[in-house]
């Protein structure tokens, strides 16, 4: 079974089909967080710290860090954000940027073994981002898209996943250190998006034996009752083979869905995790 190891200064997180589901906190992203974006524009990292602390308290095992705001110095901001979070927590981080220079600056100051978010099937990006993964010993998320966009069917996404894995192993990156993202897109834009993603997850699990991630909240964008949709999607996706996800761990619906998923998959001995969560949410 594939085992991806991500480390903070002292804490180690194992992502594996045999391990409980891994929660990667998504809240440090200015694209979907207006308050954070405004704070970054003012040069105030206090809101970023608040978001990190809230997610850690809510049970996030890894924190995704994205500070990309148009017009700002992203490499410098990302460096400062990583050093800030690692100054008060040893929770491992996912360094999230489309800017290769920013990724490199983040990797230079990171203490531990982080996760890079992300690479895709574009040739130039494969070359540059995989080189960083190799040089810094970091794991990497591989998005199943390329210069032509996101394939409409599972077969096209599988071909891109295969390309990413081949290029990674070619330069000495272990297959276990590549987590494939089959990409979840909004149901409001395409009513088949969820079933295509789920079928891709199943195919990746059976064909490549690697860990699988999605940005779970994307599936409900533009629809009412988003937490409910996300939680039900997560339950089905976990059974299909999903081993980790970017999501908002502070939502009780999400906490319940993951805990119940672990319980139903036989990863919660005596159902203690679920019982403890129930008690914490119903004091």
N, C-alpha and C positions, 0 to 999 in steps of 0.2 A: 504494500500500500504506500502511496506517495506521502511523504512527510516534509512539509515546508517549515523551516525554523526561522523565526524572526525574533531579534533580541533588542532590548533596551540596554541601559548601562548594566543592569543586573538581572532583570526579569526576562524570561524566555517564554515565547508562545509557540506552540506546535499546532500547525494547521494540517489536518489529516482526515480522511473519511472515517477513521476509527476514533477520532477525538470528538469531544463536544463541538458544536458549531461555533465558529470564530466570528466575533462581532468587531467590525472595523467602523469606528465612529466617523460620520461624514460631515459633522456640523462645522468644521473649520474649512469653509469654502465660501468665498465672497459672492460667487455666482448665485447661490440660493439663500444668502444670509445678508440682508441689507444692513443690519446693525453692525455686523463684522466688517463689511466693506467700508462703511462710513468711518469706523474706527481706524482701519488701515490707512485710509486716505488722510486722516488726521495725524498719523504716526503713533497711534495709541494701540498698544498690544494688550491692554487690559481685558478687552472683550474676548480676544483670542484665548487668553488664559482662563477666563470664566467658562468658555465653551469646552476647553480641554478638561477642566476640573469636573464640570457637570457630566460629561460623557464617561469619564473614568469612574465617578461615583455610581453611574447607572450601569456599569458593568462592561464597558468597551474594553476589549483586550488589546486592541491596536488603535491608534488615533491617526487618521488621515489628515495631512497638513497641506492645504492649498491656499496660497496668498496672492494668486494672480489677479491683479487689478490693472486695467489699462492706464498707462501713464506713470505707474510707480516702478521703482527699482526692485523687480521681483527677486533676483538673486540675493540682494542684501536683506530684503524682508524675510525671505525663507530662511536664511542663515539665522537671523535674530529670533524667528519664531521657534526654530528647532532648539536653539540654545536656551530659550526661555522655558519651554516645556520640559526639556531634559534637566533643567535646574531644579524642578520641584517634583518630577515623577520619573520612574524608570519604566513606564509603559512604553513598549516599542512603537515606532512611528512608521507611517507610510508617507513617503515624500512624493507629493502630487503636483506635477507641473508638465506643461507641454514645452517649456523652455529648457533646452538641454543644458545651457549654462547654469540656470538656477538649480537644476538637479545636481550638477557637479559641485556647486558651492555647498548645497545641503549635505551631500555625501561627505564632503571634506570635514565638516564639523560634527557630523553625527557620531555619537558614541554607542557602538553596538553593531547590530546587523539588521539593516532596515529593509523595507519593502519599497520598490520603485513603482510609482503609478503614473505613467505606464509606457509601454511600447505597443506598436501595432505592426501591420504587415507591410508598411511602406519601406522600401529598401534603405533609404537614407536614415530613417529613424531606427530601423533594426540595427544598422551598423553603429550608430552613435550611442544609442541607449543601452544596447547589449554590451558594448565595450565598457560603459560605466558599471553595469552590473558585474561584469567579470573583474574589473580593476578593484572594486570596493567590496566584493563578496556579498553583494546585496541580492535578494530575491526580486523578481520583477513580475508585474501583471501584464499579460499579453492580450490586447483587445483584438477581437476578430473583425477587424476592418482594415482597409488599405486605401490607396489613392483613389480607388473607384467608389469608396463609401462602404456601407454595411450591406453585405449580401442579404437578399430577401429570404433565402431558404437555408436550412441547417447545413446542407452540403457545401455551400460556398463558405460558410463560417468555419467549417471543419478544415477546409483546404488552407485557410489563413492560419488557423491554429497549428496545423502541421508545419507550415512554413516557419512560423515563429519558433517552434520547438526544434526544428532541424537546424536553423541558424544559431540558436542558443547552444545546442549540444556541439555544434561544429567548432565553436570557439572555447569550449571547455566548461560551459555552464551546465550544471546538473539539471536533468529534466524536473527533478523535485523542486527546483528553485524557480520554476516558471508556473505561475497561476494563470489559467486561461479564463478570460471574460467573454462569454458568448453574447453579451450585450442585451440588456433589457430596455425596451423602448416603450413609449406611452401607448396604452391601449386606446386613448382618445384619438390618436393619429392613425392607428392601424389595429383593428380588432383582432388580428391574428398574431400580434407581436408577442404575447405571452406564450402561446402554444409553440411558436417557432423557437423561442428561447428555451423552453422546457425540453423540447425535442433535441435541441443542440446540446444541452446539459447532459442528457442521457447518452448521446452519441460520444461526447468527449469522455465521459466516464468509462464507457466500454472500450473505446478505441485507444486512448492515450494514457489512462491511469495517472492523471495529474489532478491537482486541486483546482477547484472552479469557484469563481467569484462573479457577482453581479452588483451593480448599483441598484439595489432592490426598489428604492422609492421612485425610480424613473417610470416604473410600470403604471403608476397611478396618476402621473402628471396630467393636470387639466380636468380631473374628475372629482366628484364629491366623495366623502368618506375615505380619504386617502389612506389613513392608518389601517382601516379594516381591509381594504384591497391589498395593501402591502403585506399584512400579516397572513392572509390566506395564500397569497402568491408564495411567500416564504415557506409555508408548510409544504406545499406541493413541490417546490424547488428543492428543498432539503431531501425529500424522498427521491427525487430524480437524480440527486448526486451533488448538489451544491454544498460546499464545505465552509464557505465564508461569504460575507457580504458587506458592502458599504451601506450603512443605514443610520437612522437616528435612534440610538439606544435609550434615549430618555423617554420615549413613548411607551406607555404601559402595554399597549396592544402588541408592540414589537417584542417587548420583553416576554410577554406570555407566549407568543407564537414560537419564539426560539426555545423557550423552556419546554413547552409541550412537544416541539419537534424533537429535542434531545430525548425526552421521556419516551416518545413513541418509537424512536429508533434504537431503544435499548441502551442509551448512553447516560442514564440517570438512575443509578442504583437505589432501589427502594423509593424512587420518586422524590428523593430528599430535596433536590434542586427546585423542583416545582413547588413542593410544599413550603419551602423557605421563601420563595418568591411570593407565593400567595399570602403568606403571613406578613411580609414586608409591605405589600400593597393593600392589605386589609388589617391594619393594626387595631 
